[in-house]
Amino acid sequence: MIVEQVDQYLRTVYDRIPEPPPNGPKGADRITILDDPDENGRYRKAKDFHVGLNLATGMCLGHVGVFVAQSPYLLFYRIKPGTDEPDGDPEVLLEGFGMEDSHAFPNSLQWGPDGWLYGAQGSTVTAKIRGIEFQQGIWRYHPRTKEFELFAEGGGNTWGVDFDRHGNIIAGTNFGASVALHQVQGGYYVKGFGKHGPLHNPYTFGYFEHLPCQGFKGGHVTCGGVLYTADAFPEKYRNQYVAANLLSNAIYWHALESNGSSFTSKFGGDLLTTNDTWFRPVDLLVGPDGAVYIADWCDKRANHVDPVDNTPPDAKAPMLLGFR
C-alpha cells in the first residue's frame, strides 16, 4: 500500500484497500491463548492461536470461533473441532471500516444482552458499510441473521463499550473533562464537528452530550471502561464504572447515579496509579475470578503527532496485568 495523501489531522489516504487474510499484508499482530492450568491466578502456558494479523484492534469469542476487527474488515475464524486452532482462513463478515487513522479503528468487540456483537469505531476514520456511512459511533452485527446496524453516531474517539445490569451502554471518550457517554439506540452524540463535519443524519436537530461529570481527574482520554458487577472488590465498586486513563498512566473508578432516563457521574477514586510513563492502559476486562484485567499498550509516546517512529530501541513489549 502506498500513501497518497495525509491531511493536517494525519488522516491518510492509501492507493488501494488491502485484501483480507491470508492474502493481505502480513503483520506482527497475534492472538495468544494464556493458560492457567492450576488456577492460581498466573498463566503458566502460552500458545498462539493465530499470527500474522495486521493492525487487529478487537476480538471476541463466540459461536465456536473468534471475531476479529482488522480494518477494513470484521473477520471470523472458526475453531477447528477438538482443538484450539483456526479451522482454515477467516470468513469476511463485514468490510468498509475506515483506515485513515489507526488510533480510531473499530474496537471493543462485546456481546450485548440481546445476542448482537457490538463494537465502537473511533473519530478520525469514515466507515462505509452496506450503504451506511459514519465516523465515530457504536455499531452492531448479528451473527445469525448477518444484519449490520449503526446503533448510535458520535461521541468522540470511542474505545471501550460495556453494558450495565439493565443493558445500558456506557462507552469511553477522548473529550475534555468527561469520562463516558450513555449511548442509546438511534442516538446522536457530540463530536468534533470542526474536524469531522456534521452528523450524517441531516434531520437530527441536535445531539446528546457526555454524562455530566463531577470532580474529573486525569488526562482527556478515558478508554476501555467496564461496569464492575463482580464481588471480589469491596461493595463501593459494585456497578460502578472502572476505566483506564491513558494519559495519566492510571486506572480510576467513577460513581454512576441514575438521573431520569440517563446518568450523572462523579470521580470515585484511584484504583491503580503509577509514575511509570510507559504504562498506557487501553482496555479492561472483568475476569471470571472478579479481578480486573488490564491491557497495557506499554509505550512512552501516547500521540502520533510526529509521523516518524522515534521510539527508543529499548522499547518495552505490551503486557497483560491482573488487578485484584
C-alpha positions in Angstrom: 0.0 0.0 0.0 1.2 3.5 -0.9 0.3 6.6 1.0 -1.3 9.1 -1.5 -2.3 11.9 0.8 -2.0 12.9 4.5 -4.1 15.9 5.8 -3.4 18.2 8.8 -5.0 15.7 11.2 -2.8 12.8 9.9 -5.7 11.2 8.2 -4.1 9.0 5.5 -5.5 8.1 2.0 -4.0 5.0 0.6 -3.8 3.9 -3.1 -5.8 0.7 -2.5 -7.7 -1.4 0.0 -5.7 -4.4 1.4 -7.1 -7.9 0.8 -8.3 -9.8 3.9 -6.2 -12.5 5.4 -4.4 -14.6 4.3 -3.8 -12.6 1.1 -3.3 -9.1 2.5 -0.2 -7.7 4.1 1.2 -9.8 6.9 1.7 -8.0 10.2 3.2 -8.8 13.6 -0.2 -8.9 15.5 -1.2 -12.2 17.0 -3.9 -13.8 19.1 -2.4 -15.7 22.0 -4.1 -18.1 24.5 -2.8 -17.7 28.1 -3.5 -20.8 30.2 -3.6 -21.1 34.0 -3.9 -24.9 34.5 -3.5 -24.8 38.3 -5.9 -21.8 38.6 -3.6 -19.8 40.9 -4.1 -16.5 39.0 -0.9 -16.7 36.9 -0.7 -18.2 33.5 1.8 -20.9 33.0 1.3 -21.7 29.3 1.0 -19.5 26.2 0.1 -20.6 22.7 -0.5 -18.5 19.6 -4.0 -19.1 18.1 -3.1 -17.1 15.0 -0.2 -15.0 13.9 0.3 -12.5 11.0 -2.6 -10.2 11.6 -2.1 -6.6 10.6 -3.4 -3.8 12.9 -6.0 -6.0 14.5 -7.8 -3.9 17.1 -10.5 -6.0 18.6 -11.5 -9.6 19.2 -14.3 -11.6 20.8 -15.1 -15.3 21.4 -18.4 -16.8 20.4 -20.2 -19.1 18.0 -17.4 -21.6 18.1 -14.9 -19.1 16.8 -13.2 -15.8 17.2 -14.5 -12.5 15.8 -11.6 -10.2 14.8 -11.7 -6.5 13.9 -8.9 -5.7 11.4 -9.8 -2.7 9.4 -11.4 -2.5 6.9 -12.9 -5.9 7.9 -14.7 -7.8 10.6 -13.4 -11.4 10.3 -14.5 -14.7 11.8 -12.0 -17.5 12.5 -13.9 -20.7 13.2 -12.2 -23.0 15.7 -11.3 -26.5 14.5 -13.4 -29.0 16.5 -11.5 -30.5 19.4 -8.6 -28.1 19.1 -7.6 -24.5 19.9 -6.6 -23.7 16.4 -8.3 -21.9 13.4 -10.2 -24.1 11.0 -8.9 -22.5 7.9 -9.0 -19.0 6.5 -11.3 -16.4 8.1 -14.8 -15.5 6.8 -15.2 -11.9 6.0 -18.4 -10.8 7.8 -18.2 -7.0 7.1 -16.0 -4.7 5.1 -15.7 -0.9 4.9 -14.4 0.2 8.3 -12.3 3.3 8.0 -8.5 3.1 7.6 -7.4 6.7 7.7 -6.1 6.6 11.3 -5.0 3.6 13.3 -5.9 5.4 16.5 -9.6 5.3 15.5 -10.0 1.7 14.1 -13.0 -0.5 15.0 -12.5 -1.8 18.5 -14.1 -3.0 21.8 -16.0 -6.0 20.5 -18.5 -7.0 23.1 -21.6 -9.3 23.3 -24.8 -7.5 24.1 -27.6 -9.0 26.2 -29.6 -9.2 23.0 -27.2 -11.6 21.2 -25.7 -8.9 18.9 -22.0 -8.3 18.6 -21.3 -4.7 19.5 -18.3 -2.6 18.7 -17.1 1.0 18.5 -15.3 3.0 15.8 -13.2 6.0 16.6 -13.3 9.5 15.3 -10.7 10.1 12.6 -11.9 7.5 10.1 -15.0 7.1 8.0 -16.8 3.8 7.6 -18.9 2.9 4.6 -20.6 -0.5 5.3 -23.5 -1.7 3.3 -24.5 1.8 2.3 -24.2 3.2 5.9 -21.6 5.9 6.3 -20.4 7.1 9.7 -17.4 8.2 11.7 -17.3 7.8 15.5 -20.1 5.7 16.8 -21.4 2.3 18.2 -22.3 -0.4 15.7 -23.6 -3.9 15.9 -23.7 -7.2 13.9 -26.0 -10.2 14.3 -24.0 -13.4 13.8 -27.1 -15.5 12.8 -29.1 -13.1 10.6 -25.9 -11.3 9.3 -27.6 -7.9 9.9 -25.4 -4.8 10.4 -26.7 -1.7 12.1 -25.3 1.7 13.2 -26.5 1.7 16.8 -25.5 5.4 17.6 -23.4 8.0 16.0 -20.9 10.5 17.5 -19.2 10.6 20.9 -15.5 11.2 20.2 -12.7 8.7 19.6 -14.5 5.9 21.4 -12.5 3.0 22.8 -14.5 0.9 25.3 -18.0 -0.5 25.3 -19.7 -2.2 28.2 -23.3 -2.9 29.4 -24.7 -2.3 32.9 -27.1 -4.8 34.5 -30.0 -3.2 32.8 -28.5 -3.3 29.3 -27.4 0.3 29.0 -24.3 1.0 27.0 -21.6 3.1 28.7 -18.8 4.0 26.3 -15.4 5.8 26.6 -14.4 9.1 25.2 -11.5 11.5 24.5 -13.4 14.7 25.3 -12.0 17.0 27.9 -13.3 16.6 31.5 -15.6 13.7 30.6 -15.4 10.0 31.4 -18.2 8.4 29.3 -21.3 8.6 27.2 -24.6 6.8 27.7 -25.1 5.5 24.2 -28.7 4.7 23.4 -30.1 3.1 20.2 -30.7 5.7 17.5 -28.9 8.4 19.5 -26.7 11.1 18.0 -23.9 12.5 20.1 -21.5 15.4 20.3 -18.3 15.1 18.2 -15.5 17.3 16.9 -17.7 19.0 14.2 -14.9 21.3 13.0 -12.6 18.3 12.4 -15.1 15.7 11.3 -18.0 17.6 9.8 -21.7 17.3 10.7 -23.6 14.2 11.8 -24.6 12.1 8.8 -28.3 12.4 9.5 -29.3 15.9 8.4 -32.5 15.7 10.5 -31.1 15.2 14.0 -31.8 18.8 15.0 -29.4 18.4 18.0 -27.3 15.8 19.8 -26.6 14.4 23.3 -23.7 15.4 25.4 -21.4 13.4 27.7 -22.5 12.2 31.1 -22.2 15.2 33.5 -19.1 14.6 35.5 -18.2 15.9 38.9 -14.6 16.1 40.1 -12.9 14.9 36.9 -9.3 13.8 37.3 -6.7 12.9 34.7 -5.9 13.3 31.0 -8.6 13.7 28.4 -8.6 10.1 27.2 -10.9 7.6 29.1 -10.9 4.2 27.4 -11.6 0.5 28.0 -14.1 1.1 30.8 -16.1 -1.7 32.4 -19.1 -1.7 34.7 -17.9 -3.7 37.7 -20.5 -6.3 38.5 -18.4 -8.9 40.3 -17.9 -9.3 44.1 -14.2 -9.6 44.5 -13.9 -5.8 45.2 -15.5 -4.0 48.1 -19.2 -3.1 47.9 -18.4 0.6 46.9 -17.2 -0.6 43.5 -20.3 -2.6 42.7 -22.0 -1.4 39.4 -19.6 1.5 39.1 -17.6 2.5 36.1 -13.9 1.4 36.2 -11.9 2.9 33.3 -8.4 3.5 32.1 -6.9 7.0 31.8 -4.3 6.6 29.0 -2.6 10.0 29.5 -2.4 9.7 33.3 -0.9 6.2 33.4 -3.8 5.2 35.8 -7.0 3.3 36.4 -9.8 5.3 38.0 -13.3 4.4 39.1 -16.3 6.6 38.7 -19.6 6.5 40.5 -22.7 6.4 38.3 -26.0 7.8 39.6 -29.4 7.4 37.8 -30.7 10.7 36.6 -34.1 10.4 34.8 -33.5 8.2 31.7 -29.7 8.6 31.9 -26.9 9.0 34.4 -24.6 11.5 36.1 -21.0 10.6 37.1 -18.5 11.7 39.7 -14.9 10.8 40.4 -14.8 7.8 42.8 -11.1 7.4 43.4 -7.8 5.8 42.3 -7.8 2.1 41.6 -4.2 1.9 40.2 -1.7 4.7 39.8 1.9 4.7 38.9 4.8 7.0 37.9 5.8 4.7 35.1 5.3 6.8 32.0 5.4 3.6 29.9 2.2 2.3 31.5 -0.6 3.1 28.9 -3.7 1.1 29.9 -6.1 0.9 26.9 -8.6 -1.8 27.8 -10.1 -3.5 30.8 -11.9 -6.8 31.4 -13.6 -8.3 34.4 -12.4 -11.9 34.7 -14.3 -14.9 36.0 -12.5 -14.5 39.3 -13.7 -11.0 39.8 -10.3 -9.4 39.1 -10.0 -6.5 36.7 -7.5 -7.4 33.9 -5.7 -4.6 32.2 -4.3 -4.5 28.6 -1.2 -2.2 28.8 -0.2 -0.7 25.5 3.2 0.0 27.1 4.5 2.9 25.1 6.2 6.0 26.3 4.8 8.1 23.4 1.0 8.4 23.6 0.4 10.5 20.5 1.0 10.4 16.8 1.8 14.0 16.1 5.3 13.0 14.8 4.8 10.6 11.9 8.5 9.4 12.3 8.9 6.3 14.5 11.5 7.6 17.0 10.7 5.1 19.8 13.9 4.2 21.6 15.5 0.8 20.8 14.8 -0.4 24.4 11.0 -0.1 23.9 9.1 -2.5 26.1 6.6 -5.1 24.9 2.8 -4.8 25.6 1.6 -6.8 28.6 -1.5 -8.0 30.3 -2.0 -7.3 34.0 -4.4 -8.6 36.6 -5.6 -6.4 39.5 -7.5 -7.9 42.4 
